[in-house]
């Protein structure tokens, strides 16, 4: 069986070779890696998924500006030479295009499920455009300005506008079907907790004719009758401890917990392990007898869920943050290019070796990234794994290195990491993989340390401008860093990012702990 064609339901036979003792309630594999079977299942989801909100957003933009362009071309061909006023056509085109997108939205024409059917979405865009034209006609009649418009322009815009919209939706339908077929337009979900509640949930989700949720497997610590090895055709791939690694390998979008609300302690234990992941976490509510107000639930079809955690900085927030990163990073490269050139010359004149130092650090979702810095140590004494913390008057640091570390000039090459998409301009600082204090790794010092990685790490951050930068020589310093990082993640906004960027140069003047 090839990895590319593997299906979670098909791995159960191979899964039998693992004994039940591996998944005892004591969680013997709590800190171990995922099994080979789980790795095979995760391999088919290794490619990044295409965000539905991006597709629907691009379609809205394409339809709005496409209709404007059609109206403009017809105006240039038929009306421009007639001497009629131009401004009323501009207003009509803007209003008509805006109303079209609004009506299509009201008709659910941007739902990712409906985009798979060319016939269904075509009827919605034609109806939306026709309603927009009717509203324009009503405005013209009741506003007594209909006589000022060219009827040929209006009729031509209606005909060619429909042709444009239908042609666009034909291309969209082909694209969406292709991305759905290769699994890139699905929300990848894992069910946490097995047994009959999980079976009922799976049957409810699969009963829907059209759904974008793809169940990738089940994870549960229990091994008794409450959690058999296979549920509704899906195998149990491991325990909850292994789920964290599996979610990263398979690029999971959603975790669905099927435990009842009555199992409060068990749910809390699960969330303590899972909240570090940058995913949506939902509690299945379809079997719970305790009912809340309808507004308390989110729905997939008729299946109710309680939202426990949402992925931070998601959807259009992520797009805006990426645009912010690109604009300010390009500006930073231009502004600081003389400083960077001078630094490269100074480093080369003082000591031999490469000017740029690359260090592997933890990035988004615990993935390893190569972070760029200006070399601040003698090349032969470089410590890419950060096994030894840099201290005051460290003999490994050059004279130039001491200056650029205090002023954070050594971090400027990370602007190129931002442009490549590996880092963000603002976010939790990426720590070295071996970062530790008194021979204790930082993730052992701070409970929930890896929750910092729910967003991309940044060149600067909330912790840094609050004085938590430089040497970490005690546990309290790393705890404060993590607390500030989590505060940033929970309270992110573009204005927050802008404030941190503006205040960073001022705060960097305080170099008490930067060596």
N, C-alpha and C positions, 0 to 999 in steps of 0.2 A: 504493500500500500504506500503510495507516494505521499510525502508530507503535504504537497499542494492540494491533494484531493481528500485529505483526511477529514472525517466528520466526527464531531464529539460523540455521537451515538455509536460510532463504529469501533471505538477504542475499548469498549467494555470487556470484550473477550480477552484482549491483551492485559487489561487492568486486573484480571483475576489472579495474575501471578504475584501480586502484592498481597501480603497477609493482612488480615484484619487488625493484627496487633500494631501495625504501622500507624493506625489512625485511632488509637485508644483515646479515651477522654482525658488522659494525662497529657496528651499532645506531645508524644515523643519526638515528632518531627517539627516541633514548633518553630525551631530556628534553622531548619534545613531548607535546602533548595527544593524546587518543584521536581516531581518525578519525571522520568523520561517520557512517559505517556502524556503528561500535562505539557511538556515542552513541545511535543509533536502537535498537540492541539493548538498551542499558542503560536506555533510557527506560521500557520495559515492566516493569522491575523497580524503578522509582523508589520505589514505596510500601514501607513497612516490612513485613517479614514478621511473622507471628504466631508467637511462640515455642512450640513443641510442649510444652516442660516446663511452661509456664504453664497450658496447656489441661489436660494430664493432672493437674497439681497441683490445679487448681480442681475437676476431676471427683472426685478423691479426697476433697477437703474436702466437696463437695456430697453425696457418697454417705454419708460418715461421719455428718455432722450431720443429713442428711435422714432416715436410718434412726433416729437418736436421736429426732428430732421425731415420726416416725410412732409409735414405741414410746410416747413421752410422751402423745400425743393419745389413743391407745387406752387407756392406763392411766387417764387422766383421765375418759374416758367410762365405762369398765367397772369399774376396780379401785379408784379413789380413794375411792369411797363404801362399799367393802366392809369397811374396817378392816384390810386385809392390810398387812404391813410394806412400806414404800416402798423401803428401801435395797436389798433383793435385786433389785428391778426396775431400779434405777439401775445396779447392777453388771452385771446380765444385758444391759442395753441397751448399755452401754459395751463389754463384752467381745464381744458379738455384732456390733456395728458395726465394731470393730477387726478382728475375725477376717474379716469379709466383705471389707473392703478388702485385707487381707493375702492372702486366697485369690484374689481377683480379680487381684491383682498377680502371684501365683504362676502363674496361668493366662494371663499376658501380656495381661490385659484392659485395660491402660492404654497399650499400644503404639499410637502415633499412626496406624500403617497399619491396624490392626484397627478403629480407631474409625470408619473410613469405611464399614464394613459393619454395618448395623443387626442383621442376623441373627447374624453372628459374635460381636459384642460382647454381644448380649442373652443368648446361650447361656452366655457366660462369667460374666456377672454373676448369672444365675439359679443356675448351678452353684456359684459362690462363696458366695452367700447361703445356699443349701441346705446346703453343707458347714459353714458357720458355725452354722446351726441344729442340725445333727447334733452338733456339738461341745458346744453348750450343753445339749442333751438328755443327752449322756453325762456332762457335769459334774453335772447335776441328779440323774441316777440314781446315779452312783457316790459323789456327795457326800451322798446321802440328803436332798436338799432339793427334789426334784421336786414333792412334795406341797404345798409352800408357794407354788407358782406357779399362777396361773390358766391353765387350758388354753385358754380362750377368748382370753385376751390373747396367748398364744404363737401360736396358730393365726392370729389376726387380724394380728399383726405379720408373720408369714410371708407371708400373702396380700397385704396392702397394701404390705409392703416390696418384694415382687416387682413389684407394679404401679408403685410409685414408681421403682424402678431401671430398669425397662423404659421407662417414659415419659421419664426423664432421658436414657437412651441414645438414644432416638429423636430427641430435640432435639439431642443431641451429634452424631449421625450427619448430620443436616441441616446443622448449622453447619460441621462438618469438611469435608463435600463442597463446600459453598459457598466456604469459604476455600481449599480445594485447587483448585477451578475457577478462582478469580481469582489463583492463584499466590502466595498469602500463607502457605501452610502447607508450603512446600517449602524444602529447603536448597539455596541457589543455589551452584552449583559452577562453577569455571573449571579447565580442564585446561591445565597448563603443560608444553609440550613436545608435538610432534606426531608424525607418522609412524605406523608399525605398532603400537608400544606403546600409543599413545593410542587407536588404532582397536580394539585388543583390549580395553582397559579399557572403552570406551564400549559395545562389544557385550556385555561381561559385566554391566555395570550395567543395560543396557536389557533383558537377558534375564530380569530379575526381574519377576514379575507386578505386584508392588506395591513401589514405592520412593518416597521423598520427596526424592531428589536430582534436581535439575533442572540439566542441563548448559547453561550460558549461552554457551559459546564456547571457543575454543582460542587460546592465545597462545604464540608461539615466535619466537626471533630467527633461526632458520635458514630458508633458502629453497631448499635443494637437495632431492634426492629423499627425504632423511630426514624432511622436513617439508613435504609438499605443501599447497596452498592450501585443500584441503578434506579432512577426515578423517571417515569413517563418517557422512557427511551433515552435518557441522558445519564451518563456515568458520573460518579463522584470522583473528582480528579485529585482530591487531597483534603488537607485540613485547612483551617482558617489561617494558620501561620504561613502556609505555603501560598495562600491566595494573594498575599501582598506581592510576592515575586511574580506570580502568574499574571496578575493585573497589569504589571509593568511590561512584561514580555508581550502580552497579547493586546496591549493598548486598549484596555477595557474602558468603556464610557460610563457604565452604570453597575452598581451593586444592588441587588434586591434581597433584603433580609426577609425570610418567611417565618421567623419565629413570632409567636403571639405576644401581645402587649403584656400579658400576665407574666411572661418570662423576663421581667424587668432586669434582673441581675445579669442574665445571660446576654441580653441585648446590649447592655452597657459594656460588658466584657468584649463583645465583638467590636463595638464602635471604638473602643480604646485602641484596638489594633488596626482598624481600617480607616480611621479618619485622616491618617497621614497621606492617603492616596488622593490625587487630583481628579476625582470622579464624583458623579452624583450618587448619593446613597439613599435608597428608598426602602421604606418598610411596607411590605405587602399588607393591605388592610382588608382584602376580600374575604378572609375567613375569621376576622376578629368580630366578636359579638358586640364589643363596645363601639358605638358609633358617635362620630363628631359631626359638626355642621358641615354641609357640602363644601364650603370654602376651604375647609381644612385639608381637603384632598386634592391631589393631582390625578389625572386619569389617563390611562392608555386604553382607548375605547371605553368599555364599561368597567374596566378593572381599576379599583381605587388604590392609591398609594399615599402614604404619609411621607413628606419630604424631610429627611433627617439632615442631610448635608448637600449643598450644591457645589459644583466645581467652581472655584474662584476665578475671577477675571475670564469669563467665558463669553462665547458668541461675539456680539459686536463690541463688547468691552475689549476683547482680545484684539480685534481689528484696530480699534482706536489706539490701544496701547502700542501696537506694532508700528502704526503710522507715526506716533509720537517718538518712538525709538529711532526710526529712520531719519526723521527730520532733524532731531536734536543731535544725533550721532554724526550726520553729515556736517552739520554746523560745527560740531566739536572738532572733527578732523581738520576742517578748514581753519578754524580759529587757533588750534593748538599745533598745527603743522610746524611752525618755526620752533616751538619748544621741543617737539619730538625729534626734529632733525638735529637740533643742538644737543639733545640728550644722547642720541645715537653716536654722535661724534665724540662726546665726552667719555662715554663708556668704552669706545674703541681705543681712544688714546690712553686710558688708564690701565686697561688690562686686556689680555688676549681672550678670545672666545666669541661666540655669537652675541649679537646685541639683544636679540629677543630670547626670552626664557619661556618655555612652555611647561605648564604644570597641569596634571590631570586633577580635576576637581569634580565634585558632585554638582550636577545641573538639575534641570527640570525632571521631575519624576524619578529622581535618583540615577539618571543616566550620567555617564562620565563624559565630560567635555574637556578639551584642551584650551586652557585659559592662557592668553598672551600677556606677558609683562616685559618691561625692560629689565634686563639682567642687572641685579643689584649686588650679587656676590661674585667672588672669584670663580671662574668657570670650573676649576678643578675641585672646588668646595661646594658646588651647587647641590641643593637638596630637593629634587623634584617631588619626592614623596613626603616632604615635611616631617621627617622623622625626628628632627631636632628643632624646637621652637627658637625663633630668632629673639635674642635678648639684647639688652642695652650693651653697647660697645662690643658687639659680637665680632670676632676677628674674621669671620667669613665675609662680612659685608665690606665692600669697597668704600672709598671716600665719596665717590659719585653716588654709589648705591645708598649710602646713609642719607644723603640729601634728597634723592628722588623718593625714597621710602617715607621720609618725614613729610614731604610735600605731596605725596601720592602721585607724583609724576610717573612713577613706575607702572601705574595702572592704566595710563592713557591708551596703550595698544589694545585694551579691551573694547575700545570703541569699534574696532574691526570685528570682534566677537559679536557685538550687538548688531552690526550690519549683516553678518552672516546668519543671524537668528538664533545663535547659541545662548546668548545672554540678552538681558533687557537692560535699558539704561538705569532703571531704578528697580530694586528688589532686594531680597536677602543676599548678602555677599556669598559667593561660592567658596566653600571651605575645602581645603585639601583633603584627599581621601583618608589620609592617616592623621588628621588633626586630632590632637589629644592634649590633656593636661595631667601632669603627674602620672604618666603611663596609663591613663584611662581615656579611651576614645570618647569624643564628645556625645555620640549617640547613646553611650552608657551613662553619661553624667545627667543628661536632660531627657526626661520622659517625653516622647512625642517629638524628638529632635527632627526627624525626617519630614515632619509636616511643613518645614521651611521649603521643601522642594515641591510643594503643590503649585508653585508658580516658577517662572524662570528666574534664576539668580540675576543680580544687578551689579553694575559698576559701582554704584553708590546705593545707600539705603537708609531707612529710618533709624536703624541701630547706629550706623556710622555717624550721622549728624547729631545724634544724642550722646556722643562720646564713647560708644562701645566699639572701638577699633583698635588695631595694633595688637600688642602682646596679650595673650590670654594665659595668665599664670595662676588662676584659681577658678573653682567651679562657678562662683557667683557671676563672673564676667561672661561665661558662655551662656548661663541661664538668662542673663539680661539681654544678650544678643538675640537669643531665640524668642524671648517674650516680645521684644520690639519687632522682630520679623513677623511673628504671628499677628501682632496688632496691625501691621502694615497690610498683610494679606486680607484680614477681615474688614479693613476700612479703606480699601483702595479706591481711588478716583484719579482722573487725569489732573485735577487741581492739586491733589496730594502729591503726585509725581512731579508736577511743575514746581511746587513749593520745595521739595527735596532737592531738585536740580539747582534751583536758585540759591538755596541756603548752603549747599555743599561747599563751595569755595570759601565761604566765611568760616564754616566750622572746621575746615581742614587746617586753619591757622593754629588750632590747638593740637599740638603734636606730642603730648605728654607720654602716651603709650606707644607711639609709632617709632619703631627702631629700624 
